[in-house]
Amino acid sequence: MEIELEINDVERTVEASKSDSLLDVLRRNGYTGAKRGCDTGACGFCTVHVDGAPVKSCVEPVTKVRDASIETIEGLGDQDDLHPIQQAFVDNTALQCGFCIPGMIMRSTALLKENPSPTEQEVREALSDNLCRCTGYKKIVEAVLDAAERMDGGTAVATDGGKAGDSRAATVTECSVNGNGCDCVEGDQ
C-alpha cells in the first residue's frame, strides 16, 4: 500500500505493508540515521519526531502515522550546518561508537523544545529511555546542557567549536593568563 508522509519537510509517498514499523519504512527510503537496536522500544536508538513528539519508530506502526509530519536526525542539520544540539554533542565529545547518538539527539531536541533550560536531573530523566552502552552519560548530559545554553538567547558557536562571544553585549579586552596574552570576553577575566 502507499502511505503519505511528510519526512523532514518533504511530502513523500512511500510503499509499506500493514506490518511495517515506521523505522522499517524510514530505513528502506534512505533515512538511516534512526538505528535498529532492540525492536521492542527499549533502547531509544530509533527515536524520531512524529508531529513534534519523540517516538520510538521501531514499535510505531507506519499505518498509525499516515499523513503525519516525521522529523529524523537527517532533518536537523547537515555536516556544513549542524543544529546547535548536534554541534554541542561534537564539541563535548559526547560520541563514542555513535550508534545511540541520533536517538539521543532527537530526544534532546524534544526536551529543549519543551524545556529550554533543564536541570541536569531533568536531562537525565528525559534521556532515561535512551540507552548508551559506551558511556556513563556524563558527556551526553553535558552536551545537552551546553546546547540549552547555546539555544537560549541564540548563543553563537565559534568555528573552532567553542562558544563565540555575543558581540552585542560584550567587548573584547586584553588579559594575561600565565604570562600569555589572550582574548577574553569582558567580565570573564
C-alpha positions as CSV (number, residue, x, y, z in Angstrom):
1,M,0.0,0.0,0.0
2,E,1.0,3.6,-0.4
3,I,1.3,6.0,2.6
4,E,1.6,9.7,2.5
5,L,4.2,11.1,4.9
6,E,6.0,14.4,5.4
7,I,9.6,13.5,6.1
8,N,11.9,16.3,7.1
9,D,9.5,18.9,5.5
10,V,9.2,16.9,2.2
11,E,6.0,15.3,1.2
12,R,6.7,11.6,0.3
13,T,4.6,8.7,-0.9
14,V,6.1,5.5,0.4
15,E,5.4,1.8,-0.1
16,A,4.6,0.0,3.1
17,S,2.8,-3.1,4.3
18,K,0.4,-3.2,7.2
19,S,3.0,-4.9,9.4
20,D,5.8,-2.3,8.7
21,S,7.1,-0.2,11.5
22,L,7.9,3.5,10.9
23,L,11.6,2.5,11.3
24,D,11.3,-0.1,8.5
25,V,9.9,2.4,6.1
26,L,12.3,5.2,7.0
27,R,15.4,3.0,6.6
28,R,14.1,1.5,3.3
29,N,13.7,5.0,2.0
30,G,17.2,6.2,2.8
31,Y,16.7,7.7,6.3
32,T,19.3,5.5,8.1
33,G,20.0,7.9,11.0
34,A,17.5,6.2,13.2
35,K,19.1,2.9,14.2
36,R,17.6,-0.5,14.8
37,G,18.6,-1.7,18.3
38,C,16.1,-3.8,20.1
39,D,12.8,-3.8,18.0
40,T,11.0,-3.6,21.3
41,G,11.1,0.2,22.1
42,A,13.5,-0.4,25.0
43,C,16.7,1.3,23.7
44,G,15.6,4.5,22.0
45,F,18.2,4.2,19.2
46,C,15.3,4.6,16.7
47,T,13.8,7.8,18.2
48,V,12.4,10.3,15.6
49,H,9.8,13.0,16.0
50,V,6.2,12.5,14.9
51,D,4.2,15.7,14.8
52,G,6.9,17.2,17.1
53,A,6.8,14.4,19.7
54,P,9.6,11.9,20.2
55,V,8.6,8.4,19.1
56,K,10.4,5.1,19.1
57,S,10.0,4.3,15.5
58,C,10.7,0.5,15.8
59,V,7.4,0.0,17.6
60,E,5.3,2.6,15.9
61,P,3.2,1.1,13.1
62,V,3.6,3.1,9.9
63,T,-0.1,3.0,9.4
64,K,-0.6,4.9,12.6
65,V,1.5,7.9,11.3
66,R,-0.2,8.2,8.0
67,D,-0.3,11.9,7.0
68,A,1.9,12.8,9.9
69,S,5.0,15.0,9.9
70,I,8.1,13.0,10.6
71,E,11.5,14.5,11.5
72,T,14.6,12.4,11.5
73,I,18.2,13.2,12.5
74,E,18.8,13.9,8.8
75,G,16.3,16.8,9.0
76,L,18.1,18.6,11.9
77,G,21.2,19.7,10.2
78,D,24.0,18.6,7.8
79,Q,27.8,18.4,8.1
80,D,28.2,22.0,6.9
81,D,25.4,23.4,9.1
82,L,24.9,21.4,12.3
83,H,21.9,22.0,14.6
84,P,23.1,23.5,17.9
85,I,22.4,20.2,19.6
86,Q,24.4,18.3,17.1
87,Q,27.3,20.8,17.4
88,A,27.2,20.6,21.2
89,F,27.5,16.8,21.0
90,V,30.5,17.1,18.8
91,D,32.1,19.9,20.9
92,N,31.6,18.0,24.2
93,T,32.9,14.7,22.7
94,A,29.5,13.1,23.6
95,L,30.1,10.4,21.0
96,Q,31.8,7.1,21.2
97,C,30.6,4.5,18.8
98,G,27.8,6.9,17.7
99,F,25.1,4.2,17.4
100,C,22.8,5.8,20.1
101,I,23.5,9.4,19.2
102,P,20.8,10.0,16.6
103,G,18.2,8.9,19.1
104,M,19.8,10.8,22.0
105,I,19.9,14.0,19.8
106,M,16.2,13.6,18.7
107,R,15.1,13.0,22.4
108,S,17.3,16.0,23.5
109,T,15.7,18.2,20.8
110,A,12.3,17.4,22.0
111,L,13.3,18.1,25.6
112,L,14.8,21.5,24.8
113,K,11.8,22.5,22.8
114,E,9.6,21.7,25.8
115,N,12.0,22.8,28.5
116,P,14.7,25.3,27.2
117,S,16.5,25.4,30.5
118,P,16.5,22.0,32.0
119,T,18.5,21.0,35.1
120,E,21.0,18.1,34.9
121,Q,18.4,15.9,36.6
122,E,15.7,16.8,34.1
123,V,18.1,16.0,31.2
124,R,18.9,12.6,32.8
125,E,15.2,11.9,33.3
126,A,14.3,12.9,29.7
127,L,17.1,10.6,28.3
128,S,16.3,7.7,30.6
129,D,14.5,5.8,27.8
130,N,17.6,6.1,25.6
131,L,20.4,3.7,26.3
132,C,24.1,4.1,25.6
133,R,26.3,1.1,26.0
134,C,29.6,3.0,25.7
135,T,29.4,5.8,28.2
136,G,28.3,6.8,31.7
137,Y,26.1,9.5,30.1
138,K,28.2,12.3,31.6
139,K,29.4,13.8,28.3
140,I,25.9,13.4,26.8
141,V,24.3,15.2,29.7
142,E,26.9,17.9,29.4
143,A,26.3,18.3,25.7
144,V,22.5,18.7,26.2
145,L,23.1,21.3,28.9
146,D,25.6,23.1,26.6
147,A,23.1,23.0,23.8
148,A,20.4,24.5,26.1
149,E,22.8,27.4,26.8
150,R,23.6,27.9,23.1
151,M,20.0,27.9,22.1
152,D,18.9,30.2,25.0
153,G,19.3,33.6,23.6
154,G,21.0,32.5,20.4
155,T,24.5,32.0,21.7
156,A,26.6,31.6,18.6
157,V,29.0,28.8,18.1
158,A,32.6,29.7,17.1
159,T,34.2,28.0,14.2
160,D,36.6,26.2,16.4
161,G,33.7,24.6,18.3
162,G,33.8,26.9,21.3
163,K,31.2,29.4,22.2
164,A,31.5,32.8,20.5
165,G,31.0,35.9,22.4
166,D,27.8,37.9,21.9
167,S,29.1,40.9,20.1
168,R,26.1,43.0,21.1
169,A,26.7,42.6,24.8
170,A,30.4,42.2,25.2
171,T,33.7,43.8,24.1
172,V,37.0,42.1,23.8
173,T,39.7,43.1,26.2
174,E,43.3,42.1,26.8
175,C,44.2,39.9,29.8
176,S,47.2,37.9,30.8
177,V,46.9,34.2,31.7
178,N,50.1,32.6,32.8
179,G,52.0,35.5,31.2
180,N,50.4,34.9,27.8
181,G,48.0,37.3,26.2
182,C,44.5,36.1,25.4
183,D,41.3,37.5,24.1
184,C,38.6,37.4,26.8
185,V,35.1,38.5,26.8
186,E,34.7,41.4,29.3
187,G,33.9,40.0,32.7
188,D,35.5,36.6,32.0
189,Q,39.0,37.5,33.3
